[in-house]
């Protein structure tokens, strides 16, 4: 039996007991999961800000429905694609949509989807001197307006293209095409009219000249995001289709 002879001994014993309890509590209390950060870009018709300042689009509607179904309180951030892409690569508990699921990215992220699809084309300004009918010919032009790390740009880079002119958005790239600052613009067949409206361009001024590829769109999650979170999102998406 422990014999306590001094008041100081009692204080030290009480202190040791309190520290021990705190350590045990810290070790046994489960940590609260970090709040998921969800990002997107201006990429109509899938995700874009309308004239009233609301984030809309076909993919946005799906993502908002998932968030609502899971009962989460998440405000979607709209960022330039390159910034959002780097963030979701490096930071745990982050997600980015609408991302094309291509082979070059397959093992970089965890995926929830699909939530859409699109075709990439190279566009030229009507009446210009740019005459291309194949990817090989497109390699010879002076400049192609692209968004860095966008799926079409990565596809072209894989094909050996180096004649890129980087822009913050597809609308900026279209402006450069019509202004004669580039020879070609990498765009998406489904979004030309909306992007043209954003850029203040008449869509009849441009024409699709070379097909690049068709891809499916997903929500991409940083690989250090808890798998349970990703699984919950996929289950919620699957339930929306029922």
N, C-alpha and C positions, 0 to 999 in steps of 0.2 A: 504494500500500500504506500502511495506517495504521501510523504509528510511535508506539509507546507509550514515553514517556520517564520517566514517574513512576508510582509505585505507586498514587497516588490516581487517576490516569487509568484504570488497570486496574480498580480498584474501581468507578469510575463506569460503565465499560463493562459490567462484569458485572451491575451493578444495572439498567442500561438494558435489557440482554438479558432478565433475569428478568421485569421489568415487561412487556416486549413479549410474552413467552411467556404470561404470565398473562392479558393482554388478549386475545390470540388464542384462548386456551382458553375464556375466558368468552364470547366471541362465537360460537364454533363448537360448544360443548357445548349440546345442546338442553335447555330448561328442563323439569323434571318437571311433568306436569299436576297441577293442584290436586286434592285429594281431594274427591269430590262429597259434599255435605251433603244428606241426604234427610229430609224432614219429613212429618208427617201430623197429623191431629187425632183427637179422639174422635168418631167418626161411624159408629155401627153401622148396618147389618151389614158395612159396607165396611172400616172400620178402627177398632178399639177395644181397650181393655185389659180382659182377662177377670178373673174373680175371683181367679186365681192371679198376676195382675200381668203376664201375657204379652200382647204386642201381637198381635192376631189380626184376622180379618175376611177377606172374599173378596178385596178389593183388596190387603191386606197379604200374603196368600198369593202373589199374582202378583208383587208387588214383591220379596219375599224370593226367589222363584224366579229372577227376573231377576238379582238381585245374586249369587246362588249360581252361576248359569250363567256370568256374567262373571268369576267368581273374585274379586270385590271384598270388601273388609273394611269394611262400612258398617253403623253402628248407626243405626237409624231413630229420629228424635226425635219425640216427641209434644208438640205445642204448641197453645195456643189458636189457632183459625183466623185471626183477625185478625193476630196476631203472625207466624204462618207465611206468610200471604199477603203481608204487607209485606216480609218477608225475601226471598221468592223473586222479588219484583218488583225489589228493589234490589241483591241480592248475587249476583255471578257464581258459577258452580259450585254452584248450589242447585237442588233439585227438591222438589215438593210434590204429594202425592196424598191423597185422590181429588178432583180438581178437575173441575167441570163445564166442558166446552168450549162456551162460548157466544160469540155474535158480539162482545159487548162486550170479550171477553178475547182474541180470536183473534190479534191482532197484538202482544199484550203478552208472550206466552210462546212457547216451542217445545214441541211436544206429542209424547207417546208414548202410544199406546193404540189403541182403547178398552180399558178394563179393567172396565167395568160401565156401568150406567145406572140412573136412578131417576126417579120422579115427585114433584114438590113439590105439596103440598096445604095449604090453610089449614084448621086444626082449631078447633072450638069445644068448650067444656065442655058435656056433656049436661045439660039442665035449666036452663041459663043463659038470660038474656034476649037473648043475641046471636042475631039472625036475619039471616043473609046468604046469598045464593045466587049472587052474581056478584062479580067483582073491583071493579066500580064501587061496589057496596054495601059491600064490605070497606073501601073508602077512608074511609068515614064513621065507623068505630068509633074508640074512644079510643086503643087500643094493640094492636099486633101484636108478639109476641115473635119476634125474628129474631136470627141470628148475622150480624154485620157482614161485608160482602163475600162472603157466601155467595151462590151463584148465584141462588137464589130471591129473596133480598133485593135483588140487583142487578136482577133481572127486575121486581120490584114497583116499585123506584125508577124504572125506565125507564117504567113505566106511570103514574107520577105519585104514588105513595104517599109519604107523609111521616110517617105515624103509627107509626113504629117504636119498639119498646122493645128495646134491644140487650142481648144476653146472651152469656156466654162459650162456651156450648155449647147444643146442642138440648135436652139434658136439663134444663138450667136454665130454658130457655124453657117447657118443658112443666110444670115445677113452678109457674111463675108463672101459667100458664093455669088449672091445677087449683085454685090458691090464690085465684083471682079477681082477680089483679093485672093481668091483660091480658084482652082480649076474644077474641083469636085467637092461634094459634100456627102458625108456619110449620114444617111437618115433612115427612118423606119417607115415602111409603106403605110402602116396604120395611122401614123401621126402627122402626115405632111400638112394637112389643112390646118390642124390646131397649132402646129409649130409655126406655120406661115403666118397665122393670125397673131401669135405672140411676137413674131419678128417684124410684123408690119409689112409682109411680103405677099404679093399675089401668087398663089400656088401655080397658076398657069405659066409663070415665068421659068419654071424648072421642069426637068424631065428625068425619069429614072433611066439609067443607061447600063448599069452592070449589077447583077444580083450577087450578093455577098454570102448570106446564109440565113437559115431559119432556126430560131431557138425558142425554148420554153422558158418562161419567167417563174422565179421562185422568190421566197423570202430567205435570205442567207443569214446564218447566225455564226458569230465567232465560235471557234471550236472549243473554247474554254467556258462557254455557257453551259449550265447544267443540262444534261441530256433530258431530264424530266421536263424542263421548260420547253425544249424543242418538241418533245413528244406530245405535250399538252397542246401546243399550237397546231401540230399536224392533225391531232384528233379533233380539235375544234374546227379546223378547215374541212376535214372529211364530213363532219356532221352537218355543215352548211349545205352540202350538196344533196343531202337526204330529203 
